[in-house]
Each structure stands twice: as C-alpha cells, then as structure tokens.
C-alpha cells in the first residue's frame, strides 16, 4: 500500500527501527486497519466484536519482530483493543506506539487498550513511542491502557517513550508476575508548554522469586504538569526496585509518588525518587565548548532521557 508523506513522516518518528510492509505488521490509520501481514510464526487476526486485533505469537518465534503502529492525521477519537497471545518459549520484539499529526481545531485522541498474555520461558520486548506534531489548535491526546500477565520464568521488557507534542496523556498500566518472572520497565517522558501527563503503574509480584525494575525519567518544561505513581506490590518472596528521576524547568510542576506495598515477609522492595533542576556546573562546562545555554540544556536533557 502506498502511504502519503505525512504518514511516512510520523512513522519514521514512532518506529525508528523502520516500518516496512513485510513480515508481521499492522498499520492503523485514522481508526482503520489499512494494511497488515503475517509471518511464519506470527499471525494477526481482526477482532469481530470490537475494533482491534489479536496477535498470536508462536513459541517457535526466535528474535522476531512485529510492528503495529497507529497514525492519526484527522480529528476524532479512536479507541482500539489489541490482545497479544505469546506462547511458551517465544522470543519477540513488539514495536508499537501512536503518532498524531493535527492541523485542525478539534481534538485528536487515541486510546489504545493492550493486553499481553505471556506463556512460560518467553522473552518479550514491547517498545511504545508516542509523538504529536502539527500547527492545529485542537488538543492531541493519548491515553494508553496496558495490561501484562507474565508467565513463569519469562522476561518482559517495557520501553515506553513520549517524545514530544502530546497535549495530554493518562497512562494506566498493570503487570502481574508469576514465579521466577522478570520485569524491566523504562519510561521516558518530555512535556512542555501547558501539557499534562499522568502515569499510574501497578506491578504485582505474585509468584515466588519474581522481580521487577522500574525506571522513570522525565523532563518538564514551561508550565507543564506531570504526575507519576508507580506501585510495586510484593505478594511473595520477591524483589523490586522503583526509581523515579525528573528534571524540572521554568514554571513546570512534577509530582512523583513511588509506592511500595509488601504483603509477604520475604518481599524486598526499594523505591527512590529525585526531582531537581539542571546543574549549573554542567551548563558551564558545556558552554566552555562553545555551546549556547539552549544547546547545552538540549545535550543534558538528551543524555538524561537516553
């Protein structure tokens, strides 16, 4: 299928590894699935009862990828339900995310509800990038809901990034870990102007010897507002580490609320949170290399979010 220039431009941002119409893929454009393909070990099926797809990943999938981006270039509200069924032993990377190109005066919003059902001994990486652009005055809104059920001895890596341009977002995430399951989360977020972002994450370590590492890094500029509320719940012998680091600039506001909840005597859970401004010494050092203050700030922020 031939894609227009705007769609290609947005895809290049939200899918930096390169969206190609080959292998396992599904492109949703303005509320419609416009093209998709299967691979030998990954099958995508359109839901019959509501908008969305079911992605079936065979246990024979090894180091495979599936790309399921969403692009919205027209105003309106798009709600989609995607379910992933990942068999025992699968090794797969899922590249998702949504990009909005808004030129009108009406709201453009995408609500993606994703559920992951992961079998035993699997290795899953889920990469989700959010981005908005355009000169329109209408709000650009993204509200993802993510539910992840990780089977025994499986590893789930969640890498989520809000690049820029999103006026408002509310992220709701829930993870449940079985015995010996491992979770690695890296959440990166940038807000500016009058944008707002709320991220709530509940991680329940139900299985014995399960573990989780949750890292949130954010930068707030202008008069933007951010709220982070990651919660680790230890219901067995387990280990979890929650870390929230933020840079605050201008007149922005950041609220970081890491929460730990031990329901078992052998649950070991640690949380850390830090919010601060850019260090003046860092700025001065970079400016000795001939950078302006704005250029120095950009370098520091880029490395902080990397």
GUVEX-27153 format. One record per residue (C-alpha): residue number from 1; chain; x, y, z. Coordinates in steps of 0.001 Angstrom, whole numbers, plus 500000, padded with zeros to 6 digits. Each point is the difference from the previous one (the first is absolute). Example, Ala and Ser with C-alpha at 12.3 -4.5 7.8 and 13.67 -1.06 7.14 Angstrom:
<nodes>
> k|c|x|y|z
> 1|A|512300|495500|507800
> 2|A|501370|503440|499340
</nodes>
This chain:
<nodes>
> k|c|x|y|z
> 1|A|500000|500000|500000
> 2|A|501300|503464|499097
> 3|A|500118|502310|503048
> 4|A|499845|503784|499804
> 5|A|502836|502276|501082
> 6|A|498453|500965|503357
> 7|A|499453|496381|501011
> 8|A|503541|499050|498980
> 9|A|501392|502944|501965
> 10|A|498172|499052|503189
> 11|A|500923|496319|499622
> 12|A|503677|500917|499774
> 13|A|499732|501591|503443
> 14|A|497943|497403|501870
> 15|A|501662|496980|498355
> 16|A|503702|500908|499744
> 17|A|500939|496413|499163
> 18|A|498082|500480|496755
> 19|A|496398|499118|499185
> 20|A|499863|497711|496981
> 21|A|497062|498237|498444
> 22|A|501597|496605|500340
> 23|A|500046|497243|502605
> 24|A|497554|500471|502878
> 25|A|498505|503498|500063
> 26|A|496778|501963|500352
> 27|A|499508|503701|499291
> 28|A|496985|501785|501456
> 29|A|499310|503349|498297
> 30|A|497247|502345|501204
> 31|A|498068|497234|501729
> 32|A|500317|497380|497255
> 33|A|502391|497091|499476
> 34|A|501281|500850|496530
> 35|A|502577|497269|499470
> 36|A|501398|496988|501789
> 37|A|502053|496890|499467
> 38|A|500918|496764|501775
> 39|A|503296|498213|500365
> 40|A|500653|496299|500388
> 41|A|499788|500173|503805
> 42|A|497837|503083|500566
> 43|A|496350|500237|498990
> 44|A|497803|503124|500220
> 45|A|496206|499594|500098
> 46|A|497440|502818|499903
> 47|A|497564|499997|502929
> 48|A|496366|499416|499121
> 49|A|498302|501473|503091
> 50|A|501914|503291|500369
> 51|A|502731|502022|498289
> 52|A|503444|498478|500262
> 53|A|502062|496918|499297
> 54|A|501180|496775|501626
> 55|A|503700|499274|499537
> 56|A|500946|496326|500351
> 57|A|503737|499352|500456
> 58|A|501220|496435|499722
> 59|A|502507|498503|502392
> 60|A|502178|499376|496938
> 61|A|500520|503750|499516
> 62|A|503641|500803|500732
> 63|A|501363|503568|499858
> 64|A|497004|501030|497885
> 65|A|498203|503346|499805
> 66|A|496452|501185|499485
> 67|A|499174|503663|499245
> 68|A|496562|501409|500852
> 69|A|500135|503828|499797
> 70|A|497039|502382|500080
> 71|A|499888|503305|498121
> 72|A|497273|502636|500292
> 73|A|499963|502897|497558
> 74|A|496298|500829|500320
> 75|A|498108|501282|503086
> 76|A|497828|497648|502014
> 77|A|500217|497319|502666
> 78|A|501417|496562|499210
> 79|A|499694|497154|502516
> 80|A|501664|496678|499225
> 81|A|500366|496707|501881
> 82|A|503053|497862|499236
> 83|A|500709|496638|501659
> 84|A|503315|498171|499785
> 85|A|500176|496246|500544
> 86|A|503635|498958|500405
> 87|A|500709|496296|500232
> 88|A|502564|498260|502213
> 89|A|503592|500559|498884
> 90|A|499352|502838|497554
> 91|A|502623|502715|499495
> 92|A|498448|503102|498437
> 93|A|500207|503788|499820
> 94|A|496735|501912|499558
> 95|A|500346|503547|498663
> 96|A|496890|502124|500533
> 97|A|499087|503588|500792
> 98|A|497860|502785|498633
> 99|A|500774|503153|498075
> 100|A|497587|502890|499523
> 101|A|500197|502628|497264
> 102|A|497474|502691|500879
> 103|A|499191|502998|497832
> 104|A|496397|500697|501043
> 105|A|498231|501642|502934
> 106|A|498326|496822|501342
> 107|A|501431|497396|502373
> 108|A|501939|497046|498620
> 109|A|500157|497119|502481
> 110|A|501144|496394|500021
> 111|A|499242|497571|502828
> 112|A|501878|496737|499575
> 113|A|499025|497154|502343
> 114|A|502619|497260|499787
> 115|A|500107|496670|501863
> 116|A|502966|497611|499953
> 117|A|499567|496352|500932
> 118|A|503523|498587|500282
> 119|A|500697|496291|500389
> 120|A|502937|498342|501729
> 121|A|503699|500454|499144
> 122|A|499252|502813|497545
> 123|A|501990|503144|499311
> 124|A|497883|502998|498952
> 125|A|501043|503585|499309
> 126|A|497261|502577|499489
> 127|A|501059|503375|498593
> 128|A|497376|502756|500010
> 129|A|500694|503525|498698
> 130|A|497546|502903|500201
> 131|A|500333|503187|497963
> 132|A|497898|502888|498728
> 133|A|500599|502806|497529
> 134|A|498113|502528|497913
> 135|A|498922|503637|500194
> 136|A|496358|499357|500839
> 137|A|498456|501431|503168
> 138|A|498085|496829|500835
> 139|A|501292|497892|502906
> 140|A|502171|496982|499224
> 141|A|499216|497342|502615
> 142|A|501304|496472|500620
> 143|A|498587|497746|502739
> 144|A|501628|496542|499963
> 145|A|498858|497148|502222
> 146|A|502421|497076|500290
> 147|A|499358|496688|501782
> 148|A|502838|497473|500145
> 149|A|499829|496466|501390
> 150|A|503459|498410|500078
> 151|A|500306|496221|500304
> 152|A|502527|497961|501946
> 153|A|503704|500535|499173
> 154|A|499106|502599|497354
> 155|A|501564|503429|499501
> 156|A|497998|503050|498944
> 157|A|501746|503258|499069
> 158|A|497826|503111|499647
> 159|A|501560|503059|498361
> 160|A|497585|502897|499727
> 161|A|500867|503500|498809
> 162|A|497957|503158|499548
> 163|A|502186|501924|497596
> 164|A|498237|503378|499793
> 165|A|496904|501842|498841
> 166|A|497333|498135|502008
> 167|A|497689|502482|501726
> 168|A|498546|497568|502524
> 169|A|500554|496368|500889
> 170|A|498774|497641|502684
> 171|A|501849|496686|500099
> 172|A|498583|497066|501955
> 173|A|502190|496895|500299
> 174|A|499533|496736|501882
> 175|A|502507|497144|500158
> 176|A|499680|496618|501682
> 177|A|503090|497785|500392
> 178|A|499982|496231|500510
> 179|A|502762|497963|501651
> 180|A|503551|500901|498859
> 181|A|498629|502555|497532
> 182|A|501972|503196|499408
> 183|A|498818|503473|499023
> 184|A|502153|502873|498736
> 185|A|498293|503358|499463
> 186|A|501507|503189|498602
> 187|A|497581|502916|499687
> 188|A|501188|503268|498419
> 189|A|497902|503123|499722
> 190|A|500374|503574|498774
> 191|A|497374|502713|500530
> 192|A|500075|503688|499138
> 193|A|497735|503049|499748
> 194|A|496641|499233|501725
> 195|A|500054|496241|499532
> 196|A|498995|497485|502662
> 197|A|500975|496378|500602
> 198|A|498843|497437|502551
> 199|A|501551|496535|500249
> 200|A|498608|497366|502369
> 201|A|501657|496586|500152
> 202|A|499152|497029|502221
> 203|A|502446|497091|500033
> 204|A|498951|496965|502012
> 205|A|502726|497479|500713
> 206|A|497817|496959|500687
> 207|A|502389|497155|499221
> 208|A|502916|498884|502140
> 209|A|503381|501435|498923
> 210|A|498395|502466|497618
> 211|A|501766|503341|499533
> 212|A|499418|503444|498526
> 213|A|502120|503027|499173
> 214|A|498058|503163|499178
> 215|A|501821|503134|498846
> 216|A|498162|503214|499155
> 217|A|501827|503011|498566
> 218|A|498275|503217|499052
> 219|A|500569|503628|499081
> 220|A|497339|502682|500552
> 221|A|500290|503441|498376
> 222|A|497804|503080|499741
> 223|A|496880|499764|502160
> 224|A|499498|496276|499392
> 225|A|498899|497608|502737
> 226|A|501002|496406|500664
> 227|A|498836|497397|502515
> 228|A|501702|496614|500415
> 229|A|498555|497272|502191
> 230|A|501810|496653|499625
> 231|A|498950|497408|502567
> 232|A|501810|496723|500713
> 233|A|498021|497366|501893
> 234|A|501934|497052|501415
> 235|A|497732|497016|500671
> 236|A|502758|497381|500336
> 237|A|503756|499606|500312
> 238|A|501026|502597|497415
> 239|A|502158|503021|499218
> 240|A|499048|503346|498469
> 241|A|501760|503330|499468
> 242|A|498104|503148|499009
> 243|A|501976|503080|498934
> 244|A|498531|503349|498874
> 245|A|502327|502804|498833
> 246|A|498762|503304|498586
> 247|A|501382|503305|498740
> 248|A|497762|503000|500630
> 249|A|500344|503261|498052
> 250|A|498268|503381|499683
> 251|A|496641|499970|501839
> 252|A|499227|496305|499609
> 253|A|498639|497742|502750
> 254|A|500942|496360|500680
> 255|A|498506|497641|502548
> 256|A|501794|496670|500464
> 257|A|498246|497459|502220
> 258|A|501833|496651|500054
> 259|A|498109|497544|502204
> 260|A|501072|496654|501395
> 261|A|497650|497479|501575
> 262|A|501334|496829|501629
> 263|A|497504|497203|500601
> 264|A|502591|497326|500781
> 265|A|502805|499849|502556
> 266|A|502551|499216|497252
> 267|A|498973|502788|497651
> 268|A|502953|502365|499477
> 269|A|498929|503254|498365
> 270|A|501986|503228|499654
> 271|A|498935|503365|498627
> 272|A|501901|503181|499141
> 273|A|498803|503354|498699
> 274|A|501892|503149|499033
> 275|A|498850|503260|498409
> 276|A|502383|502856|499257
> 277|A|501126|502665|497607
> 278|A|502893|499759|497554
> 279|A|503299|500427|501806
> 280|A|501634|503383|499305
> 281|A|503450|498382|499929
> 282|A|498904|497696|497200
> 283|A|498758|502961|497979
> 284|A|503214|501946|500572
> 285|A|502170|497067|498958
> 286|A|498129|499500|496733
> 287|A|500007|503734|499279
> 288|A|503804|499984|500163
> 289|A|499819|497871|496850
> 290|A|498270|502849|498178
> 291|A|496390|498943|500522
> 292|A|497207|502444|500725
> 293|A|497935|499479|503162
> 294|A|497144|498507|497940
> 295|A|502365|497612|498212
> 296|A|501569|498923|503291
> 297|A|496570|499356|501535
> 298|A|498999|497909|496981
> 299|A|503118|497823|500320
> 300|A|499424|499439|503730
> 301|A|496325|499110|499484
> 302|A|500770|497654|497105
> 303|A|502541|498070|502050
> 304|A|497714|499957|503048
> 305|A|497163|498422|498014
> 306|A|502222|497608|498055
</nodes>
